[in-house]
Amino acid sequence: MDGRGVATLDDEVHYDDPARHLVRRSALRLKLLDHSTTGAIVAVATSSLPEHVGGVRNWDYRYTWVRDAAFSTYVLRGIGLLSEADAFLRWTLTCAERDGKPSIMYTLVGGQPGEETEDPDSEGWSGSAPVPWGNGAAG
């Protein structure tokens, strides 16, 4: 999170409704996925969690998926967190202009994820395997 802190973030959320406290909690979770240095919004803060415990469909989602982050940006703008939303839009445009076209995903610093590999020496959540690093969908 940037230096603003939770209390300041809470004051910036503009949403008047009986469920405001739930929206503020959700806003905090979105903010914690924001890479304040670059403006990137990561999909999740975990790697290689399986779709089902013990399953083999494990993915590394520690990247910015432009489509998914666009939905987060829509929500951030809707509740008044304009600086986060604007930072993501600037970052995305910078990446696309640099590369000559947009990509479906980027690393938090705007690069392309490395080739997907499996780590045979690591054990995933509750013994789930394989444990992947990188993401082949970027290919």
N, C-alpha and C positions, 0 to 999 in steps of 0.2 A: 504494500500500500504506500501511497505517497505520504508526505509529512502532515497531511491535514488531520488525520485521526478519525476515529469512529464518531465522536460527538459532532465534529464539523460536518462530516458526511451526512449524518442524521439530519442536521439542520438544512442541508441542501436538497434533500428529497422532498419534492412537492407532490403530495398525493393525499387528498383529504377524503377519507373513507373510514368506516369502522375497522377495516382490516389494515390500516396504515402501518401498524407494527409489523405485520407480516411482509408488507412491501419493503419496509426499511431493512428487515433481515435479508430479504432476497437481494436488495440493492447492495448490501454489504458483501454478500457472496459473489455477486457479479464484479464488484470492485476488487475483491481479492484475486480474481482471475485476470485483472488488468495489469499489464506490464507498464508501469508508469514511465519508465525511461523511454520506451519506444512508442507506446500507444497500442501495442498489440493486445489482443484479448485471447487468452489461451482457452482451448475447449474444456479441458479438465486439468486438475492439479495432480493427477495420478498417472501411472503408466502400467500397462499390461494387466489391468483388472479384467477377469474373464466375464463373458456374458453369463455363464453359469459356472459355479464353483466346480473345479475339476475339468472344465471344458477346455477345448483347444482354440476357441475363437477369442483370442486375447489381442488387444491392439494398444499401440502407443499413441495416445491422443494429446501429448504435451505440445501441441502446435496450435497455431491460429488457423482455424478453418474459416475462410472468409464468409461463406454462407452462414454458418452458425453464429459467428461474431457479429454479422449484420443484424441478426435478430436481437442479440444482446444490446447492440448500439441503438436499435429502435426503442427498446425498453428504457435504456439509460436516458435517452433524449426525452422520452415520455414522462419520466419522473423528475426531470430537472437536472440531471448530471451531464450537462452539456459539454464540459471540458473533456471528460472521458470519451464521450461519443465523437466529438470533433477530433480528438487525438487519434482515435482509431481510423477515422475516415482519411485524415492526412497521411497516416502511416501506410494505409492500403494503397492510396493513390501513388505515393512515393515508390512503393514496391512495384506496382504495375508499370509505372512510367519507366523505371530503371530497367525492368526486364522486357519492356516492349509489349507486354500483355499481362493480364492478371493470372494468377495461379490459384488453384483451389485451396492451397494451404501454404503457410510459411512458418519458419522458426520464429521465435520471439524477436530476433534481430533482423528479420526480413529475408533470410536465406531459404534455400530449399532443404527439406529434411533429407538426411542421408539415406542411403539404401537400407531397406529393412533387413535386419539380421536377427537370428535367434540366439539367445544366450543359454547354452546348455548347462552352464555352471550355476545359474540362478534359479531359485524356486519361486514361482508366482504365488499369488494369494491362495492360501489353503491347498498348496501343492499343484495348482493349475499350471500347465505348461502347454506350449512353449512360452518363454518370456521374450517378447520382441523388443527391439530398439530400432528407432526409425519408423517410417511408415511408407509402405509400398504404394499407397494410393497417390502419393505425390508424383510418381513416375510418369 
